[in-house]
Amino acid sequence: MTLLFFNLGGGEIFVVLLFVLLFFGSKSIPDVARNLGRGIRQFKDATNDIQRDITNSVNDVKRTIDKDNE
């Protein structure tokens, strides 16, 4: 997805930003950015929680196997 942004020049980025400004208005852009940041934070937290659960499950299985082998 980040490869798409490498093909954009300064003019294209300016047009996109102008469109965002016209579409959302100058007063609501901070709210949109804030909500986007919160959404990204929640997604990262959920991803970390899932990763932690998987790691804990794997560690529990390893401990069980180690106890059975003793």
C-alpha positions, 0 to 999 in steps of 0.5 A, spaced: 500 500 500 505 504 501 508 503 494 502 507 491 504 513 495 511 513 491 508 515 485 505 521 487 508 528 486 507 534 489 502 536 485 497 530 486 498 531 494 496 538 493 490 536 489 488 531 494 489 535 500 485 541 497 479 535 496 480 533 503 479 541 505 473 542 501 470 535 502 470 536 510 471 543 511 477 546 515 473 546 522 472 538 522 479 536 519 482 536 526 476 532 529 477 527 523 484 526 524 483 525 531 478 520 530 482 516 525 488 516 530 483 513 535 481 508 530 489 506 529 490 506 536 485 501 537 487 497 532 494 497 534 491 495 541 487 489 539 493 487 534 497 487 540 492 483 545 491 478 540 499 477 539 500 476 546 494 471 547 497 467 542 504 467 545 501 466 552 497 460 549 504 457 545 508 458 552 502 454 556 503 448 551 510 448 551 510 448 559 505 442 558 509 438 554 515 440 558 512 437 564 509 431 560 516 429 558 519 430 565 
